[in-house]
Protein backbone atom coordinates (compact mmCIF):
# COMPACT_ATOMS: atom_id res chain seq x y z
CA UNK A 1 0.00 0.00 0.00
CA UNK A 2 1.54 3.31 -1.07
CA UNK A 3 1.46 6.34 1.19
CA UNK A 4 -1.39 8.60 0.15
CA UNK A 5 -0.40 11.83 -1.53
CA UNK A 6 -3.10 13.99 -3.12
CA UNK A 7 -2.69 16.61 -5.83
CA UNK A 8 -6.34 17.60 -5.52
CA UNK A 9 -7.07 21.26 -4.89
CA UNK A 10 -9.36 20.95 -1.87
CA UNK A 11 -10.15 24.08 0.13
CA UNK A 12 -12.35 23.20 3.13
CA UNK A 13 -14.71 25.77 4.61
CA UNK A 14 -14.27 25.43 8.36
CA UNK A 15 -17.06 26.38 10.76
CA UNK A 16 -16.85 29.07 13.44
CA UNK A 17 -14.90 26.66 15.65
CA UNK A 18 -12.37 26.07 12.90
CA UNK A 19 -13.63 22.53 12.20
CA UNK A 20 -15.10 20.60 9.28
CA UNK A 21 -17.33 17.50 9.48
CA UNK A 22 -15.58 14.43 8.10
CA UNK A 23 -17.27 11.20 6.99
CA UNK A 24 -15.11 8.06 6.82
CA UNK A 25 -16.07 5.36 4.30
CA UNK A 26 -14.65 1.90 3.60
CA UNK A 27 -13.09 2.10 0.12
CA UNK A 28 -14.08 -1.49 -0.72
CA UNK A 29 -17.54 -1.96 0.77
CA UNK A 30 -18.57 1.75 0.70
CA UNK A 31 -19.88 1.37 4.24
CA UNK A 32 -19.77 4.50 6.43
CA UNK A 33 -17.42 3.75 9.32
CA UNK A 34 -17.51 6.91 11.43
CA UNK A 35 -17.96 10.68 11.47
CA UNK A 36 -15.39 12.98 13.04
CA UNK A 37 -14.04 16.51 12.85
CA UNK A 38 -10.87 18.00 11.44
CA UNK A 39 -9.21 21.35 11.88
CA UNK A 40 -6.76 22.70 9.31
CA UNK A 41 -3.78 20.87 10.83
CA UNK A 42 -5.60 17.51 10.96
CA UNK A 43 -6.64 17.99 7.34
CA UNK A 44 -3.07 18.82 6.33
CA UNK A 45 -1.70 15.69 8.04
CA UNK A 46 -4.42 13.52 6.49
CA UNK A 47 -3.73 14.98 3.05
CA UNK A 48 -0.07 14.02 3.47
CA UNK A 49 -1.11 10.46 4.43
CA UNK A 50 -1.04 7.61 4.98
CA UNK A 51 -3.33 7.82 8.04
CA UNK A 52 -6.45 9.80 8.96
CA UNK A 53 -6.09 12.48 11.63
CA UNK A 54 -8.88 14.19 13.58
CA UNK A 55 -9.35 17.00 16.06
CA UNK A 56 -10.88 15.96 19.38
CA UNK A 57 -13.41 18.54 20.58
CA UNK A 58 -13.47 17.07 24.09
CA UNK A 59 -9.69 16.82 24.54
CA UNK A 60 -9.01 19.85 22.34
CA UNK A 61 -6.09 18.19 20.60
CA UNK A 62 -5.06 16.44 17.38
CA UNK A 63 -5.24 12.65 17.31
CA UNK A 64 -4.32 10.01 14.75
CA UNK A 65 -6.92 7.24 14.47
CA UNK A 66 -5.34 3.96 15.56
CA UNK A 67 -2.42 5.50 17.45
CA UNK A 68 -3.50 3.72 20.63
CA UNK A 69 -5.56 0.77 19.32
CA UNK A 70 -3.58 -0.03 16.19
CA UNK A 71 -6.83 0.22 14.18
CA UNK A 72 -5.59 2.73 11.62
CA UNK A 73 -7.52 4.26 8.73
CA UNK A 74 -5.34 4.23 5.60
CA UNK A 75 -6.32 7.03 3.22
CA UNK A 76 -7.35 6.04 -0.31
CA UNK A 77 -9.13 9.17 -1.52
CA UNK A 78 -10.43 12.50 -0.25
CA UNK A 79 -13.49 14.33 -1.61
CA UNK A 80 -15.36 17.44 -0.57
CA UNK A 81 -19.06 18.18 -0.96
CA UNK A 82 -20.57 20.85 -3.20
CA UNK A 83 -20.71 23.43 -0.37
CA UNK A 84 -17.12 22.63 0.62
CA UNK A 85 -18.13 22.27 4.26
CA UNK A 86 -17.97 18.46 4.62
CA UNK A 87 -15.30 15.91 3.70
CA UNK A 88 -15.67 12.31 2.54
CA UNK A 89 -12.56 10.20 3.08
CA UNK A 90 -12.30 6.75 1.52
CA UNK A 91 -10.07 4.43 3.55
CA UNK A 92 -8.73 0.95 3.99
CA UNK A 93 -9.45 0.25 7.67
CA UNK A 94 -7.00 -1.80 9.70
CA UNK A 95 -9.19 -3.58 12.24
CA UNK A 96 -12.49 -2.36 13.74
CA UNK A 97 -13.10 1.38 13.45
CA UNK A 98 -15.36 1.84 16.49
CA UNK A 99 -14.03 1.86 20.06
CA UNK A 100 -16.76 -0.72 20.80
CA UNK A 101 -14.77 -3.12 18.59
CA UNK A 102 -17.35 -3.04 15.80
CA UNK A 103 -16.57 -2.47 12.14
CA UNK A 104 -18.50 0.82 12.11
CA UNK A 105 -19.57 3.34 14.74
CA UNK A 106 -23.04 2.89 13.27
CA UNK A 107 -23.14 -0.81 14.16
CA UNK A 108 -25.12 -1.26 17.36
CA UNK A 109 -22.96 -2.86 20.03
CA UNK A 110 -25.59 -5.48 20.82
CA UNK A 111 -25.54 -6.53 17.15
CA UNK A 112 -21.76 -6.64 16.80
CA UNK A 113 -21.90 -10.43 16.45
CA UNK A 114 -23.89 -10.05 13.23
CA UNK A 115 -21.04 -10.42 10.76
CA UNK A 116 -21.60 -10.52 6.99
CA UNK A 117 -19.47 -11.14 3.92
CA UNK A 118 -17.74 -7.77 4.30
CA UNK A 119 -15.49 -9.43 6.89
CA UNK A 120 -13.63 -11.13 4.01
CA UNK A 121 -12.54 -7.75 2.62
CA UNK A 122 -11.66 -6.55 6.11
CA UNK A 123 -9.47 -9.57 6.87
CA UNK A 124 -7.81 -9.29 3.45
CA UNK A 125 -6.95 -5.62 4.07
CA UNK A 126 -5.36 -6.60 7.39
CA UNK A 127 -3.35 -9.37 5.68
CA UNK A 128 -2.09 -6.86 3.09
CA UNK A 129 -1.02 -4.46 5.82
CA UNK A 130 0.76 -7.21 7.80
CA UNK A 131 2.51 -8.43 4.63
CA UNK A 132 3.82 -4.92 3.98
CA UNK A 133 4.90 -3.99 7.51
CA UNK A 134 5.89 -7.50 8.70
CA UNK A 135 5.30 -6.74 12.40
CA UNK A 136 6.95 -9.01 14.98
CA UNK A 137 4.83 -11.64 16.76
CA UNK A 138 2.41 -11.83 13.80
CA UNK A 139 1.44 -15.21 12.35
CA UNK A 140 0.79 -13.54 9.02
CA UNK A 141 4.34 -12.16 9.04
CA UNK A 142 5.75 -15.62 9.70
CA UNK A 143 3.59 -17.15 6.98
CA UNK A 144 4.46 -14.55 4.34
CA UNK A 145 8.17 -14.86 5.09
CA UNK A 146 7.96 -18.65 4.73
CA UNK A 147 7.12 -18.32 1.03
CA UNK A 148 4.67 -19.82 -1.44
CA UNK A 149 5.65 -23.41 -0.77
CA UNK A 150 4.81 -23.27 2.92
CA UNK A 151 1.61 -21.31 2.31
CA UNK A 152 0.49 -23.87 -0.28
CA UNK A 153 1.28 -26.66 2.18
CA UNK A 154 -0.83 -24.97 4.87
CA UNK A 155 -3.76 -24.65 2.46
CA UNK A 156 -3.57 -28.39 1.74
CA UNK A 157 -3.39 -29.17 5.48
CA UNK A 158 -6.32 -26.90 6.33
CA UNK A 159 -8.38 -28.38 3.47
CA UNK A 160 -7.83 -31.86 4.91
CA UNK A 161 -8.90 -30.71 8.37
CA UNK A 162 -12.09 -29.24 6.90
CA UNK A 163 -12.86 -32.54 5.16
CA UNK A 164 -12.36 -34.50 8.38
CA UNK A 165 -14.50 -32.02 10.35
CA UNK A 166 -17.36 -32.31 7.86
CA UNK A 167 -17.42 -36.09 8.31
CA UNK A 168 -17.42 -36.30 12.08
CA UNK A 169 -17.42 -33.02 14.00
CA UNK A 170 -19.85 -30.38 15.29
CA UNK A 171 -21.00 -27.28 13.43
CA UNK A 172 -18.76 -25.16 15.65
CA UNK A 173 -15.72 -27.32 14.86
CA UNK A 174 -16.50 -27.26 11.14
CA UNK A 175 -16.91 -23.47 11.22
CA UNK A 176 -13.56 -23.01 12.94
CA UNK A 177 -11.76 -25.30 10.48
CA UNK A 178 -13.38 -23.52 7.51
CA UNK A 179 -12.36 -20.14 8.97
CA UNK A 180 -8.76 -21.33 9.21
CA UNK A 181 -8.89 -22.48 5.57
CA UNK A 182 -10.37 -19.20 4.36
CA UNK A 183 -7.68 -17.20 6.17
CA UNK A 184 -4.89 -19.23 4.54
CA UNK A 185 -6.60 -18.93 1.15
CA UNK A 186 -6.63 -15.14 1.57
CA UNK A 187 -2.90 -15.17 2.33
CA UNK A 188 -2.37 -17.31 -0.78
CA UNK A 189 -4.52 -14.88 -2.72
CA UNK A 190 -2.35 -11.95 -1.63
CA UNK A 191 1.00 -13.56 -2.52
CA UNK A 192 -0.51 -14.49 -5.91
CA UNK A 193 -1.32 -10.80 -6.56
CA UNK A 194 -5.06 -11.41 -6.44
CA UNK A 195 -7.84 -9.74 -4.46
CA UNK A 196 -11.25 -11.00 -3.27
CA UNK A 197 -12.96 -9.02 -6.04
CA UNK A 198 -11.20 -11.22 -8.61
CA UNK A 199 -12.92 -14.25 -7.07
CA UNK A 200 -16.24 -12.45 -6.68
CA UNK A 201 -16.32 -11.80 -10.45
CA UNK A 202 -15.86 -15.49 -11.27
CA UNK A 203 -18.45 -16.58 -8.72
CA UNK A 204 -20.94 -14.06 -10.10
CA UNK A 205 -20.47 -15.43 -13.61
CA UNK A 206 -20.95 -19.00 -12.36
CA UNK A 207 -24.30 -17.96 -10.87
CA UNK A 208 -25.75 -17.19 -14.29
C-alpha positions as CSV (number, residue, x, y, z in Angstrom):
1,X,0.0,0.0,0.0
2,X,1.5,3.3,-1.1
3,X,1.5,6.3,1.2
4,X,-1.4,8.6,0.1
5,X,-0.4,11.8,-1.5
6,X,-3.1,14.0,-3.1
7,X,-2.7,16.6,-5.8
8,X,-6.3,17.6,-5.5
9,X,-7.1,21.3,-4.9
10,X,-9.4,21.0,-1.9
11,X,-10.1,24.1,0.1
12,X,-12.4,23.2,3.1
13,X,-14.7,25.8,4.6
14,X,-14.3,25.4,8.4
15,X,-17.1,26.4,10.8
16,X,-16.8,29.1,13.4
17,X,-14.9,26.7,15.7
18,X,-12.4,26.1,12.9
19,X,-13.6,22.5,12.2
20,X,-15.1,20.6,9.3
21,X,-17.3,17.5,9.5
22,X,-15.6,14.4,8.1
23,X,-17.3,11.2,7.0
24,X,-15.1,8.1,6.8
25,X,-16.1,5.4,4.3
26,X,-14.7,1.9,3.6
27,X,-13.1,2.1,0.1
28,X,-14.1,-1.5,-0.7
29,X,-17.5,-2.0,0.8
30,X,-18.6,1.7,0.7
31,X,-19.9,1.4,4.2
32,X,-19.8,4.5,6.4
33,X,-17.4,3.7,9.3
34,X,-17.5,6.9,11.4
35,X,-18.0,10.7,11.5
36,X,-15.4,13.0,13.0
37,X,-14.0,16.5,12.9
38,X,-10.9,18.0,11.4
39,X,-9.2,21.4,11.9
40,X,-6.8,22.7,9.3
41,X,-3.8,20.9,10.8
42,X,-5.6,17.5,11.0
43,X,-6.6,18.0,7.3
44,X,-3.1,18.8,6.3
45,X,-1.7,15.7,8.0
46,X,-4.4,13.5,6.5
47,X,-3.7,15.0,3.0
48,X,-0.1,14.0,3.5
49,X,-1.1,10.5,4.4
50,X,-1.0,7.6,5.0
51,X,-3.3,7.8,8.0
52,X,-6.4,9.8,9.0
53,X,-6.1,12.5,11.6
54,X,-8.9,14.2,13.6
55,X,-9.4,17.0,16.1
56,X,-10.9,16.0,19.4
57,X,-13.4,18.5,20.6
58,X,-13.5,17.1,24.1
59,X,-9.7,16.8,24.5
60,X,-9.0,19.9,22.3
61,X,-6.1,18.2,20.6
62,X,-5.1,16.4,17.4
63,X,-5.2,12.6,17.3
64,X,-4.3,10.0,14.7
65,X,-6.9,7.2,14.5
66,X,-5.3,4.0,15.6
67,X,-2.4,5.5,17.5
68,X,-3.5,3.7,20.6
69,X,-5.6,0.8,19.3
70,X,-3.6,0.0,16.2
71,X,-6.8,0.2,14.2
72,X,-5.6,2.7,11.6
73,X,-7.5,4.3,8.7
74,X,-5.3,4.2,5.6
75,X,-6.3,7.0,3.2
76,X,-7.3,6.0,-0.3
77,X,-9.1,9.2,-1.5
78,X,-10.4,12.5,-0.3
79,X,-13.5,14.3,-1.6
80,X,-15.4,17.4,-0.6
81,X,-19.1,18.2,-1.0
82,X,-20.6,20.9,-3.2
83,X,-20.7,23.4,-0.4
84,X,-17.1,22.6,0.6
85,X,-18.1,22.3,4.3
86,X,-18.0,18.5,4.6
87,X,-15.3,15.9,3.7
88,X,-15.7,12.3,2.5
89,X,-12.6,10.2,3.1
90,X,-12.3,6.8,1.5
91,X,-10.1,4.4,3.6
92,X,-8.7,1.0,4.0
93,X,-9.5,0.2,7.7
94,X,-7.0,-1.8,9.7
95,X,-9.2,-3.6,12.2
96,X,-12.5,-2.4,13.7
97,X,-13.1,1.4,13.4
98,X,-15.4,1.8,16.5
99,X,-14.0,1.9,20.1
100,X,-16.8,-0.7,20.8
101,X,-14.8,-3.1,18.6
102,X,-17.4,-3.0,15.8
103,X,-16.6,-2.5,12.1
104,X,-18.5,0.8,12.1
105,X,-19.6,3.3,14.7
106,X,-23.0,2.9,13.3
107,X,-23.1,-0.8,14.2
108,X,-25.1,-1.3,17.4
109,X,-23.0,-2.9,20.0
110,X,-25.6,-5.5,20.8
111,X,-25.5,-6.5,17.1
112,X,-21.8,-6.6,16.8
113,X,-21.9,-10.4,16.5
114,X,-23.9,-10.1,13.2
115,X,-21.0,-10.4,10.8
116,X,-21.6,-10.5,7.0
117,X,-19.5,-11.1,3.9
118,X,-17.7,-7.8,4.3
119,X,-15.5,-9.4,6.9
120,X,-13.6,-11.1,4.0
121,X,-12.5,-7.8,2.6
122,X,-11.7,-6.6,6.1
123,X,-9.5,-9.6,6.9
124,X,-7.8,-9.3,3.4
125,X,-7.0,-5.6,4.1
126,X,-5.4,-6.6,7.4
127,X,-3.3,-9.4,5.7
128,X,-2.1,-6.9,3.1
129,X,-1.0,-4.5,5.8
130,X,0.8,-7.2,7.8
131,X,2.5,-8.4,4.6
132,X,3.8,-4.9,4.0
133,X,4.9,-4.0,7.5
134,X,5.9,-7.5,8.7
135,X,5.3,-6.7,12.4
136,X,6.9,-9.0,15.0
137,X,4.8,-11.6,16.8
138,X,2.4,-11.8,13.8
139,X,1.4,-15.2,12.4
140,X,0.8,-13.5,9.0
141,X,4.3,-12.2,9.0
142,X,5.8,-15.6,9.7
143,X,3.6,-17.2,7.0
144,X,4.5,-14.5,4.3
145,X,8.2,-14.9,5.1
146,X,8.0,-18.7,4.7
147,X,7.1,-18.3,1.0
148,X,4.7,-19.8,-1.4
149,X,5.6,-23.4,-0.8
150,X,4.8,-23.3,2.9
151,X,1.6,-21.3,2.3
152,X,0.5,-23.9,-0.3
153,X,1.3,-26.7,2.2
154,X,-0.8,-25.0,4.9
155,X,-3.8,-24.7,2.5
156,X,-3.6,-28.4,1.7
157,X,-3.4,-29.2,5.5
158,X,-6.3,-26.9,6.3
159,X,-8.4,-28.4,3.5
160,X,-7.8,-31.9,4.9
161,X,-8.9,-30.7,8.4
162,X,-12.1,-29.2,6.9
163,X,-12.9,-32.5,5.2
164,X,-12.4,-34.5,8.4
165,X,-14.5,-32.0,10.3
166,X,-17.4,-32.3,7.9
167,X,-17.4,-36.1,8.3
168,X,-17.4,-36.3,12.1
169,X,-17.4,-33.0,14.0
170,X,-19.8,-30.4,15.3
171,X,-21.0,-27.3,13.4
172,X,-18.8,-25.2,15.7
173,X,-15.7,-27.3,14.9
174,X,-16.5,-27.3,11.1
175,X,-16.9,-23.5,11.2
176,X,-13.6,-23.0,12.9
177,X,-11.8,-25.3,10.5
178,X,-13.4,-23.5,7.5
179,X,-12.4,-20.1,9.0
180,X,-8.8,-21.3,9.2
181,X,-8.9,-22.5,5.6
182,X,-10.4,-19.2,4.4
183,X,-7.7,-17.2,6.2
184,X,-4.9,-19.2,4.5
185,X,-6.6,-18.9,1.2
186,X,-6.6,-15.1,1.6
187,X,-2.9,-15.2,2.3
188,X,-2.4,-17.3,-0.8
189,X,-4.5,-14.9,-2.7
190,X,-2.3,-12.0,-1.6
191,X,1.0,-13.6,-2.5
192,X,-0.5,-14.5,-5.9
193,X,-1.3,-10.8,-6.6
194,X,-5.1,-11.4,-6.4
195,X,-7.8,-9.7,-4.5
196,X,-11.2,-11.0,-3.3
197,X,-13.0,-9.0,-6.0
198,X,-11.2,-11.2,-8.6
199,X,-12.9,-14.3,-7.1
200,X,-16.2,-12.5,-6.7
201,X,-16.3,-11.8,-10.5
202,X,-15.9,-15.5,-11.3
203,X,-18.5,-16.6,-8.7
204,X,-20.9,-14.1,-10.1
205,X,-20.5,-15.4,-13.6
206,X,-20.9,-19.0,-12.4
207,X,-24.3,-18.0,-10.9
208,X,-25.8,-17.2,-14.3
